[in-house]
Amino acid sequence: MTSIISSLRKRDANTEIVVFSRNPKHTAAEHEVDAVVDASCDDKSMRGRQLSRLDLLPRHMARRRPRRTP
């Protein structure tokens, strides 16, 4: 995770990084991220709200690829 975070920060220092973790206290203490969401929480609507506000991929990577036909 450290390498991924470092790479994202190098690309854009203002990138907001939100991490889903099963051990949020450890993750927050060990990694310089903007927010940590408890992935083991039973509140699916809270996780959904967090996901819905995020850009999970840079725009140039999020283009739809044509579906392969078998």
Residue pairs with C-beta under 8 A, 6 or more apart in sequence:
1 19
1 27
1 31
2 31
5 17
5 31
5 32
5 33
8 15
8 17
9 15
9 17
9 32
16 34
16 35
17 33
17 34
17 35
18 33
18 34
18 35
18 36
18 37
18 50
18 54
19 27
19 31
19 33
19 35
19 36
19 37
20 36
20 37
20 39
20 47
20 50
21 27
21 36
21 37
21 38
21 39
22 38
22 39
22 40
24 36
24 37
24 38
27 33
27 36
28 36
35 50
37 46
37 47
37 50
39 47
41 47
55 62
56 62
